[in-house]
Amino acid sequence: METRRLGRLEHRSSVLVYGAASLAEVDQDTADASVAEALAAGINHVDVAAAYGDAELRLGAMMDDLRGRVFLATKTGLRGEEEAWAQINRSLERLRTDHVDLLQLHEVGKLADLDLVTAEHGSLRAAVRAREEGLVRAIGITGHTHEAPATHLEALRRFPFDTVLTPLNRTLCLVPGYAEDYAALVEAVRADDVGLMTIKAVARRPWPDAQRRYATWYEPFDEQPQVTAAISWVLDGHPEVTGIATAGETRLLRQAVLAEQQRRDLAAGEAEATLDRLGADDYSTPFVGADA
């Protein structure tokens, strides 16, 4: 699997980042098998969060074997300094490790969220304390809205985050202003040598009904040509991206791995053409309502 440099952290990260949200509600055997599948494919970066159900516990149960093989990232979505500090320490206990490589401030997708985490007693203070005490190596930020790229650009003005995890796919870039906000963020991460990762590469649209086939909160692509096109569109069209977080569903991991291999066989423009043949009802932003 291709690897790319994760900004100034220098880690050579696999272009697929294991999205451990997929482990939130599975048993240990399923978790073990899924992580083994990821490692066998060449994935060397695991992304989890305190809010992902039992995912930290599932990873913790395999940590003796896993820790030396992967770049390990977790997240806190709490906004206050003391509550975030407690959650960071709880995450380390659940993960059965004395440190993580990256701690990310989670779901900071709007300026109001950014104001909270960067306040005098906000969660950023806890993250900095954790880094000073050797509990985390680096600090990043994530977000899940149409405003995320612009919010993350402002975040970099306020604090030298080591990484950014922001949404990117073809249909998001058709939302008015999104492509311009993303381009401005890219300019900033390049200037400061920040590692840029993306999410929602294979998000197809909000679930159209209550019959959800997967654990993801959005409907993902699950037909291989479309999965391959979606992943190729990000990785081959955006060299600034160091990695894509895989979908939060263990049953979709194999398709993502195959897509990373198949993308090399696509002709120039083929990925975008495949996605653009989908109608607006079949392919749209996953962010709707209050989350937009």
N, C-alpha and C positions, 0 to 999 in steps of 0.2 A: 504494500500500500504506500502511496506517496506520503511523504512527510513534508511539513513546512515549518519554518522557524517561527516560534511564538513570540515575536517581538523581542524586546530586550531581555526577556527571561531566558532566551537562547534554547529553550527546549524544542527539539525537533518533533513536533506533534503530528500524529497521523491526521490526515485530512478528514477522516470520520472520527468524531468524538463520541464516545459511548454515552448516550443519554440515559442515565440511570433512573429517570422518572419511570422507565419501563419496569422497574423492580418494585414499585410502590405497593402493589397488591398481589405479588406472586409468592409462591412458597420457595423454600431455600433450594430445592432441587432445580426448579425452573431458573432461579437466579444463577446458580452455579453453571448450568448448561449455557445460558445466554452469555455470561461473561467469558466462559471458555471459548465460545464461538467467536466472540469479539477479539480475544487475544490471538486466536489461531489465524484470524484474518489480517492481523497486523495492527490492530487498534491499540494505542499505547496511552490514551488520555481518557479518563473517566470523569464525568460530570454528574454530581449528585446535589441534593439540597436537603436541608432539615425538613422542609415542607413536603418532601416526596414520600409520604407514608412510611413504610418499613424499609425503604431503599438503603438507608445508611446501615441499618441492622443487617440486611442481606449482604452488603459489601463487607461489613465488619467480620462476619462469620468466615470470610475467605481471605482476610487481610494478611495473614502470615505469608501466604503464597503470592498475594497480589501486590503488596506495597512496593516492592522493589522493581516491579515491572511496568508500572503506570505512573503518569502524571495525574495526581489526585486533586480534584477540585470539589468544594462544597459551597453552600450559599446560606446566608441568613436573610430572611425577609422581614425581620423585626426592625423597628425604626429607632428605638431608644438605645442609648449606650449600654446601660446595665442589663437590660433584657437580651440584647444582642450578645453581650459578653457571656452571659449564662448559656445562651443557645450555642455559641461557638464551642464552648467547653463540652456541652452535652453531645454535639456532633462528633467531637474527637472520641468521646467515650463510646458512642454508638459505632463509630468506624473502627474502634480498637487500634488507634494510632496516636502517636504523640504530636503529630503535625500534619498539615495538608500543604500541598504545593500552591494552592490558590484558594482564597476565600473571596466570594463574590457577594456584593450587596444585591439582593434579589428583587426582581420586579420593580425596578426604578425606571418606569416608562414615561413618567410625566414630571414636569417641573415641580409640582407640589410634592411628589415623592422625593425628588432630589433635595428639595429644601429640608425635608424631615431628616434624611440620612446625613446631610452635611451640617445640620444645626450644631450648636455648641455641645449639646449632649446627645447627639445623634449616633447612629450605629457605626458611622465611619470611625468615630473615636475608638470604639471597641475593636474594629478591624486593625487600626494602627497599633493599638496596645497588643493585640495578638501577634502582630508581626514583630514588634519590639521584643516580645517574650519568646519568640521562636516557635509559636504555635502555627503560624502560617508563613509562607515564604513570600507571597505576593497578594495584591488586592485588586479585584476587578469589579465590574458593574454589569448588570443585565437589565433587560426590559422587554415588554411584550405589548406594545401599542404602536399606532401610527406615528406617535410623537417620539418614539424611542430614539431614533437616530439624532434628532435635534436635542433631546434631553441628554443623551450621552456626549454629544459635542460640548454642551454646557458643563457637564460633569468633568470633562477633561480640562476645562478652563479653571475649575475650582480645586482640583486635586489631581496629582499625577498617577492616575490609575494605571496599572500594568496591563490590564486586558479589558476588552469590551465584548459583550455578547449581545448582539442586536439582530432583529429579524431581517431576513432578506429572501425574497423569491421573485419570480417574474411578475406575478399579479400585484404584489405590493408596490412594485416600481411603476405601476400604472395609476396608483392613487395620487391625485394631484399633490405635488410638492414633495412626495416621498423620495423620489430619485435624487432630487436636488439636496435634500437633507442628508441622504446617505452619502452622496458625493462629498459634501462638506466634512462629514465625519471621517471619511477615508483620507482626505487631505490632512486632517489633524492627527490621525493615528500614524500616518506615514512620517509626519514631521517629528513626532515624539517617540517613534519606535514602539508603539503600543500593539500588543497582540489583538487581532480582530477575529472573533469567531461569530458565526451566525446560527440562527435558529429558524425553524419553519420552512426549510427548503422544500419539504414534501407536503406541506399543508395545502390541501385542495380547496377547502371552503368550510364554513361552519357546518356542523351536522344538519342535514335537511329534515331529519325526523328523530324520534326517540329511539330508533333501532340502531344503536351504536355497536359496530362490529369490533371496535378496538378500544383500548384504554385511553387513547388520545382524546383531548377535549375538542379537537377539530377533526374533520374528516380528512384523512391522509390519502395521497395517491397510493394505490396498492397494485396497479398493473405495471409490470416491469418497464415497458417502453416509456411510460410517463415518469416513473420513479427515476429512471436513468436520465431522462431529459431534465428533470427538475434539479438533480444533483449536479449534472454537467453544467447547467446554466449558471449555477453559483460558482463552482470550482474552476471551470475553464474560462468563464467570462469575467471572473473577479479574482485576479491573482493576489490581491491584498488579503483575501480571506485565508486564515490559517487552518480553519477547520469548521465542519458542520456538525452540530449536535444531532445525533440520530433520533428518530421519533420515539416517543414514550410508549413503545409497544414491542415486546420481545419478538413477536411474530413477524415484524417488519424489518428486523435487523439484516436478515439474509438478503433481502432485496436491495438494501442500501449498500451492502458490501459488493454485490454483483454490479450495481450501478457504478460504483467507483471504478470497477474494472472495465465495464463496457463503454464508459464515456470516451475512452481513447479511440474507439472505433467510429465515433460520430463525426460526420462531415461538418465543416464550419457552418454555423447557422442552423444546424439540424435540431438542436435542443430547443432553441427559441421557436422555431417553426412548429415543432410538435406541441409545445405549450400554447402557442397562439391559435392553433386550430380548435382549441376548446372554447366553447361559448361562455359568456359571463355567468350563466347559471351553473356551469360545470367547474369553473375555476374562478375563485374570488377571494378577497382578503378574509382571513379567519377572524379578524378583529371587528367586532360589531358592538353596537350599543355603547354602554359605559366603558367598555374595554378598548374602544377604538382610539 
